[in-house]
Amino acid sequence: MKSLIFSAIILLQTLLLTTDLVANKNKQTTLSSSNFKNVVFYLTKPDKSLLFQKQETGISVATDNSLPTIEIMPEKTFQEMDGFGFTLTGGSAFHIHNMSATTRHNLLTELFAFDKENIGISYLRISLGASDLDAEVFSYNDLPEGETDLKMERFSLAPDKKFLIPVLKEILAINPEIKILASPWSPPPWMKTNNSSKGGSLNPEYYNAYAKYFVKYVQEMQTEGITIDAITVQNEPLHPGNNPSLLMPATEQADFIKRSLGPAFKAAGVKTKIIIYDHNADEPEYPITVLSDPEAKKYTDGSAFHLYGGVIENVSKVHEAHPDKNLYFTEQWIGAPGNFGGDLQWHVKNLIIGASRNWCKTVLEWNLAADPKQKPHTPGGCTQCLGAVTIDGDLVTRNPAYYIVAHASKFARPGSVRVETNIPTGLPNVAFKAPDGTFVIVVLNDSDSAKNFNIKLGGKNFKGSLEKGSVITCILDK
């Protein structure tokens, strides 16, 4: 009798689903069940025939079958997400600022608005001073050779007031809740052992002056109406060959934090988080070394990572060593001209899924915007960093990183909590419980053929299909 009742229920659900799809071709897929109001999914294919497009068919209530099943297990939770996004470089801000007012506003709304029509970027990284994707190298306290300014009396945000700050203000008007992380590529050259923007180390004689530089930056940005949620101490501290750049080994970073930066933030009442490392996953020992210094650790919120070296699973080693500290993924570039299918698969697997499954609270792609020639950049800076969007006057082209981030940012809003899922062969995935109570799961088919599979939540199975290399985001609304 139970089996007859169950079969009747499944038949009724299938009939209701079919009726709904015929009558409402332009509406979201609706599954009639006692547990869910809606099941919606967005699909991107590696051949670009579908680009983060809402689908009306292709997922249905599943009867008993032998297909691989991804089970969402909401009773087991992990980190709370701060968000998904990009780095707004000085060059990105330059191109966006120079668009016509209407086109610029429309683009920023598309990128940052939290609504049904837009992708809802919720986290931005900016450079504290110049990065290598600025037109020229600068700091906020550049002085003639031989001069110093220990009290930061000549500190000035003037270089950022041309493009970056106006664009940030427009973004904040669209999304006042967006969080901002600032990362320095180099201190002012007069603070360094080689008196150059490229390479060298921070002179211990100027630790306190550099700490005041950070404090002044946070305070001056706040005066502009821009809250800096966090800073990293140094971008890529083990890569002194960029321009600008700085070599800062782990023991030096720990010394700077405990001797100067942490106490300076505390004395000034600065609540901005201090995040360490901000470099590749091949050296998890670096943040572990800093956090193993108890005086440095007490001022530190967490560690940040890139993935130009190592494997994403290494990030979890830092969590295992210091589970009381947060983890962030802050940068990964895509090389121009891009390889859409390959970039989509690698970045979704390693960043959207991989970084999230390895405790990262943010997942950020490098470089929001560039022009068709990947400019500007400093002498010696990156010449092939493909923006998430290419801007040519008012013409906007959306590139792989745009769609990669959109698959998470649109639905896994800040405050979403990662929940447990299993990983069937060929179907890497990550799931979140969003603040509105919906469950969001991103699934990639990284096998060599199409995959049929189930998604299971709370005793209900839904059947889906993915071509090889394709990505879906599925939203289950209770």
C-alpha positions in Angstrom: 0.0 0.0 0.0 2.8 2.5 0.9 4.5 1.9 -2.5 1.2 2.5 -4.3 0.7 5.8 -2.4 4.3 6.9 -3.1 3.9 6.1 -6.8 0.7 8.1 -6.9 2.4 11.1 -5.3 5.2 11.0 -7.8 2.8 10.7 -10.7 0.8 13.7 -9.4 4.0 15.8 -8.9 5.1 14.9 -12.5 1.7 15.9 -13.9 1.7 19.2 -12.0 5.3 19.9 -13.2 4.4 19.2 -16.8 1.3 21.3 -16.7 3.2 24.2 -15.2 6.0 24.1 -17.8 3.5 24.1 -20.7 1.4 27.0 -19.2 4.3 29.1 -18.0 7.2 28.9 -20.5 8.5 32.2 -19.5 8.4 31.7 -15.8 10.8 30.0 -13.5 10.5 26.2 -13.2 8.1 25.3 -10.4 8.1 22.0 -8.6 4.9 21.1 -6.8 6.0 19.5 -3.6 5.3 19.9 0.1 9.0 20.9 0.7 9.8 23.4 -2.0 8.1 26.4 -3.6 10.5 26.7 -6.5 13.5 25.1 -8.0 15.4 27.5 -10.3 18.6 27.0 -12.2 21.1 28.9 -14.3 23.3 27.3 -16.9 26.6 28.1 -18.6 28.0 25.9 -21.4 31.7 25.8 -22.4 30.9 26.6 -26.0 29.1 29.9 -24.9 25.8 28.8 -26.4 24.3 29.5 -23.0 25.9 32.1 -20.7 24.5 32.1 -17.1 21.0 31.7 -18.5 18.0 30.9 -16.5 16.5 27.6 -17.6 12.9 26.6 -17.8 13.4 22.9 -18.4 16.0 20.3 -17.6 15.4 19.6 -14.0 12.5 17.6 -12.6 11.3 15.6 -9.6 13.3 12.3 -9.6 11.9 8.9 -9.0 14.0 6.1 -7.5 17.0 5.6 -9.9 20.6 4.5 -9.9 22.1 7.9 -10.9 24.8 9.5 -8.9 23.3 11.7 -6.2 24.6 15.0 -4.7 23.1 15.2 -1.2 22.9 18.6 0.5 23.3 18.0 4.2 22.3 21.3 5.9 22.8 20.0 9.4 26.6 20.2 8.9 27.8 23.8 8.4 31.1 25.5 7.8 32.1 29.1 7.2 29.9 32.1 6.7 30.6 33.8 3.4 31.5 37.5 3.1 31.0 37.4 -0.7 32.2 36.9 -4.2 33.7 39.5 -6.5 36.8 41.1 -8.1 39.6 43.5 -7.7 38.7 47.0 -8.8 42.2 48.0 -9.9 43.1 51.6 -10.7 43.0 50.7 -14.3 39.6 49.2 -14.0 38.4 52.4 -12.3 39.9 54.5 -15.0 38.0 52.7 -17.8 34.7 52.7 -15.8 35.0 56.3 -14.9 35.6 57.4 -18.5 32.3 55.7 -19.8 29.3 57.9 -20.4 27.3 58.5 -17.2 24.3 56.4 -18.2 26.3 53.5 -19.6 28.6 53.5 -16.5 25.6 53.5 -14.1 24.0 50.7 -16.1 27.1 48.6 -15.9 27.7 49.2 -12.2 24.1 48.4 -11.5 24.4 45.1 -13.5 27.5 44.2 -11.5 26.6 45.3 -8.0 22.9 45.6 -7.5 21.3 43.0 -5.2 18.1 42.1 -7.2 16.7 39.5 -9.5 18.1 41.2 -12.7 21.8 41.6 -11.7 24.7 39.5 -10.5 25.2 41.1 -7.1 28.9 41.3 -6.6 29.3 41.7 -2.8 33.0 42.0 -2.2 35.7 44.2 -3.7 39.5 44.3 -3.4 41.3 47.5 -4.2 45.0 48.5 -4.1 46.3 50.6 -1.2 48.5 52.8 -3.4 49.3 51.6 -6.9 49.1 48.0 -8.2 50.8 46.8 -11.3 47.5 47.5 -13.2 47.7 51.3 -12.7 49.0 53.6 -15.4 51.9 54.6 -13.1 53.5 53.7 -9.8 52.5 55.9 -6.8 52.1 55.8 -3.1 50.2 58.2 -0.9 53.4 59.7 0.5 55.9 60.0 -2.3 58.8 62.3 -1.3 62.0 63.7 -2.8 65.0 61.5 -2.3 66.4 61.8 1.2 63.2 63.1 2.8 61.0 61.3 5.3 57.6 62.0 6.9 57.3 59.9 10.0 54.0 61.7 11.1 52.3 61.3 7.7 51.8 65.0 7.5 52.1 64.9 3.7 49.9 61.8 3.2 47.4 62.3 0.4 44.7 60.2 -1.4 45.0 62.5 -4.4 45.9 59.8 -6.9 42.8 57.8 -6.0 40.5 60.9 -6.2 40.8 61.0 -9.9 39.0 57.7 -10.8 38.9 55.1 -8.0 37.1 57.0 -5.3 34.4 58.4 -7.6 33.7 54.9 -8.9 33.6 53.5 -5.4 31.2 56.1 -4.3 28.9 55.3 -7.2 29.1 51.5 -6.4 28.3 52.3 -2.8 25.2 54.2 -3.8 24.0 51.1 -5.6 25.1 48.6 -3.0 25.9 50.3 0.4 26.6 46.9 2.0 29.5 45.9 -0.2 32.7 45.1 1.7 36.1 46.4 0.6 39.5 44.9 1.1 42.6 47.0 0.5 46.0 45.6 -0.3 49.3 47.4 -0.7 51.8 46.4 -3.4 54.6 48.6 -1.9 55.2 51.1 0.9 56.4 54.5 -0.1 60.0 54.0 -1.5 61.6 56.1 1.2 60.5 53.4 3.8 62.3 50.6 1.9 65.8 49.2 2.0 66.4 49.9 -1.7 64.5 53.2 -2.0 62.6 51.8 -5.0 58.9 50.9 -5.7 60.1 47.5 -7.0 61.4 44.9 -4.6 63.4 45.6 -1.4 62.2 45.2 2.1 60.5 47.4 4.7 63.2 49.1 6.8 62.5 48.3 10.5 63.3 51.9 11.2 60.1 52.9 9.5 57.7 50.2 10.9 55.9 52.8 13.0 55.7 55.3 10.2 54.2 52.6 7.9 51.7 51.6 10.5 50.6 55.3 10.6 50.3 55.2 6.8 47.8 52.3 7.1 45.9 54.2 9.9 45.8 57.4 7.9 44.6 55.5 4.8 41.6 53.9 6.7 40.7 57.2 8.3 41.0 59.3 5.1 38.9 56.7 3.1 36.3 56.9 5.9 36.2 60.6 5.5 35.3 60.0 1.8 32.5 57.8 3.0 34.3 54.5 2.1 34.7 52.0 4.9 37.6 49.7 4.5 36.5 46.3 6.0 40.0 44.7 5.9 43.5 45.2 4.7 46.1 42.7 3.8 49.6 43.6 5.1 51.3 43.0 1.7 50.2 41.7 -1.7 52.4 38.7 -2.7 55.1 39.2 -0.1 57.3 36.5 -1.7 57.2 38.1 -5.2 59.5 41.1 -5.2 59.9 41.2 -9.0 56.7 43.0 -9.8 56.4 46.8 -10.1 55.4 47.8 -7.5 56.3 45.1 -5.0 58.0 44.3 -1.6 59.7 41.3 -0.1 58.3 40.5 3.3 59.2 37.1 4.8 56.8 35.6 7.4 59.0 36.5 10.4 59.2 40.1 9.2 55.4 40.3 8.7 54.8 38.9 12.2 57.3 41.5 13.6 55.6 44.4 11.8 52.1 43.4 12.9 53.0 42.8 16.6 55.4 45.8 17.0 53.6 48.4 14.9 50.5 47.7 12.8 48.4 46.0 15.4 49.1 48.4 18.2 48.6 51.4 15.9 45.2 50.1 14.9 44.3 49.5 18.5 45.5 52.9 19.6 43.6 54.7 16.9 40.4 52.7 17.4 40.6 51.3 13.9 38.3 48.3 13.5 39.5 47.3 10.0 40.6 43.6 9.9 44.2 42.7 9.5 44.7 39.8 7.0 48.1 38.2 6.4 50.0 36.5 3.6 47.9 37.2 0.4 49.9 34.9 -1.8 50.0 31.4 -3.3 48.7 28.2 -1.8 52.1 26.5 -2.2 53.3 28.2 1.0 50.8 27.5 3.7 53.7 27.5 6.2 53.9 31.3 5.8 50.6 32.2 7.4 51.0 29.4 9.9 54.4 30.9 11.0 52.8 34.3 11.5 49.8 32.9 13.4 52.2 30.8 15.6 53.5 34.1 17.0 50.9 34.8 19.7 51.5 38.5 19.8 51.0 38.8 16.0 48.1 36.4 16.0 46.0 38.5 18.5 45.8 41.3 16.0 45.2 39.1 12.9 41.7 38.2 11.5 42.9 35.6 9.0 45.0 34.7 6.0 44.5 35.3 2.2 45.5 33.2 -0.7 46.1 33.2 -4.5 46.5 30.1 -6.7 49.4 30.7 -9.1 51.2 28.0 -7.2 50.2 25.0 -5.1 46.8 23.4 -4.8 43.7 24.8 -3.3 43.5 22.0 -0.7 46.6 23.5 1.0 44.5 26.4 2.3 42.8 24.0 4.7 46.1 23.3 6.3 46.0 26.8 7.8 42.5 26.2 9.1 43.6 22.9 10.7 46.5 24.7 12.4 44.5 27.8 13.4 40.8 27.0 13.2 39.9 30.2 15.1 41.2 32.4 12.2 39.4 33.2 8.9 40.5 32.4 5.4 40.1 34.4 2.2 40.7 33.8 -1.5 41.7 37.2 -2.9 43.2 36.8 -6.4 43.4 34.8 -9.6 43.9 36.1 -13.1 42.8 34.8 -16.5 45.3 35.3 -19.3 44.2 37.2 -22.4 42.6 36.4 -24.8 41.1 33.7 -22.6 39.9 30.1 -23.3 36.3 30.2 -22.3 35.6 26.5 -21.8 38.9 25.8 -20.1 38.8 28.9 -17.9 35.2 28.2 -16.9 36.0 24.7 -15.8 39.3 25.4 -14.0 38.1 28.5 -12.1 34.8 27.1 -11.1 36.4 23.9 -9.9 39.3 25.5 -8.0 37.9 28.8 -6.9 34.1 28.9 -6.6 34.0 25.3 -5.5 37.5 24.6 -4.3 38.2 27.8 -2.3 34.8 27.7 -0.7 35.1 24.0 0.2 38.5 24.9 1.8 37.1 27.4 4.3 37.5 30.7 2.3 35.0 33.4 3.2 35.6 35.3 -0.1 36.4 34.2 -3.6 37.7 37.1 -5.8 38.9 37.1 -9.4 41.6 39.5 -10.4 40.9 42.6 -12.4 37.4 43.8 -12.9 38.0 45.7 -16.2 40.6 46.4 -18.8 40.6 47.7 -22.4 41.0 45.5 -25.5 44.8 45.7 -25.1 44.7 44.8 -21.4 45.9 48.3 -20.4 46.8 50.2 -18.3 49.7 48.6 -16.5 52.9 49.8 -14.9 56.3 49.3 -16.6 56.9 45.6 -15.8 53.2 45.0 -14.8 50.9 42.4 -16.1 50.4 42.7 -19.9 47.9 39.8 -20.3 45.5 40.2 -17.4 42.0 39.8 -19.0 39.4 41.8 -17.2 36.1 40.3 -16.2 34.7 42.9 -18.6 36.5 44.5 -21.5 35.7 48.2 -21.9 36.2 50.0 -25.2 34.6 53.4 -24.8 31.0 52.5 -24.0 31.2 49.0 -25.5 31.3 46.3 -22.8 32.3 42.7 -23.5 31.7 40.1 -20.7 34.6 37.7 -20.3 35.0 34.3 -18.5 35.5 35.7 -15.0 32.2 37.6 -15.2 30.2 34.4 -15.6 32.4 32.4 -13.2 31.7 34.8 -10.4 28.1 35.3 -11.3 27.4 31.6 -10.7 27.9 32.2 -7.0 27.5 36.0 -6.4 23.9 36.3 -7.6 22.5 33.8 -5.1 25.1 33.0 -2.4 24.7 36.4 -0.8 26.8 37.7 2.2 25.8 35.8 5.3 25.3 32.6 3.3 26.7 29.5 5.2 28.4 26.7 3.4 26.8 23.4 4.0 28.0 19.8 3.5 27.6 18.0 0.2 29.2 14.8 -1.1 31.1 14.8 -4.4 30.1 12.1 -6.9 32.8 11.3 -9.5 32.9 14.0 -12.1 30.6 16.4 -10.3 32.5 18.8 -8.1 30.1 21.1 -6.2 29.5 23.4 -3.3 26.3 24.4 -1.5 25.2 27.2 0.7 22.2 28.1 2.8 21.5 31.7 1.9 20.2 34.3 4.4 16.7 34.1 2.8 16.5 30.3 3.6 17.1 29.1 0.1 19.7 26.5 -0.7 22.2 27.4 -3.5 24.4 24.7 -5.1 26.9 25.2 -7.9 27.7 22.0 -9.9 30.4 21.5 -12.6 30.6 18.5 -14.9 34.3 18.0 -15.3 34.0 14.5 -16.8 34.5 13.6 -20.4 30.8 13.1 -21.2 27.3 14.3 -20.3 26.1 13.5 -16.8 22.7 12.7 -15.4 22.5 13.0 -11.7 20.2 13.7 -8.7 20.3 16.6 -6.2 18.9 15.5 -2.9 17.7 17.7 0.0 15.5 16.8 2.9 14.3 13.5 1.4 13.4 15.0 -2.0 15.3 14.1 -5.2 15.6 16.3 -8.2 17.0 15.0 -11.5 19.3 17.1 -13.6 21.6 16.8 -16.6 24.8 18.6 -17.5 26.9 18.5 -20.7 30.6 18.0 -20.1 32.3 21.3 -19.0 29.0 22.9 -18.1 28.1 24.6 -14.9 24.8 25.0 -13.2 23.7 27.0 -10.2 20.5 25.5 -8.7 18.4 27.4 -6.1 16.0 25.4 -3.9 13.4 27.6 -2.3 11.5 26.2 0.6 
